[in-house]
Amino acid sequence: MNKALSKNGYPGFALVNVIFAASLLFLIGVMVIDMMSSELKKTSYFRDATISYYLAEAGVQKTLAALKKDPNYKPAGSESLGDGYFEVSVQKLSPGRLKIISRGLAGRAKEILSVVVEVSETEDGVELNVISWKREGKEEL
């Protein structure tokens, strides 16, 4: 009998085992790379969403500070800050009551904050009372 046969007596059986093992390792490698890229995308979006929230909040805070100085303040356009920008609009709901809508945008994320403020002028200056502070939601761009 030929000594080149494998232990089981089947020629080429070792080659089939090696090809199967290599294929299995290749599939595991592809799965790991896919999971890593998916996690990277999620982490990147979470980072952008967090930045956009704080940008929207910065827009509200800047508008509140400006309204404290001038109750007739109207924001114009958008303002860049760090890795994104914010856009603010002010709507008059009723006499002495305003709605501030601030949109923070960073990367692929967009966050919207809506704040209702009561504005009253006193002897000491302008007084602002925040009635509601709502997170309208986030969007992926």
JOBELJO-V734109 format. One record per backbone hydrogen bond with DSSP energy under -0.5 kcal/mol. NH is the residue of the N-H (numbers start at 0). CO is the residue of the C=O. Records with the same first field share a line. If there is no record, write none. Layout:
NH=CO + CO
This chain:
4=1
8=5
10=8
12=9
15=11
16=12
17=13
18=14
19=15
20=16
21=17
22=18
23=19
24=20
25=21
26=22
27=23
28=24
29=25
30=26
31=27
32=28
33=29
34=30
35=31
36=32
37=33
38=34
39=35
40=36
41=37
42=38
43=39
44=40
45=41
46=42
47=43
48=44
49=45
50=46
51=47
52=48
53=49
54=50
55=51
56=52
57=53
58=54
59=55
60=56
61=57
62=58
63=59
64=60
65=61
66=62
67=63
68=64
69=65
72=69
76=74
78=85
80=83
83=80
84=104
85=78
86=102
87=76
88=100
90=98
92=90 + 96
93=96
96=93
97=116
98=90
99=97 + 114
100=88 + 98
101=99 + 112
102=86
103=101 + 110
104=84
105=108
106=82
108=105
109=138
110=103
111=136
112=101
113=133
114=99
115=131
116=97 + 114
117=128
118=95 + 116
119=117 + 126
121=119 + 124
124=121
125=67
126=119
128=117
130=115 + 128
131=115
133=113
135=111 + 133
136=111
138=109
140=107 + 138
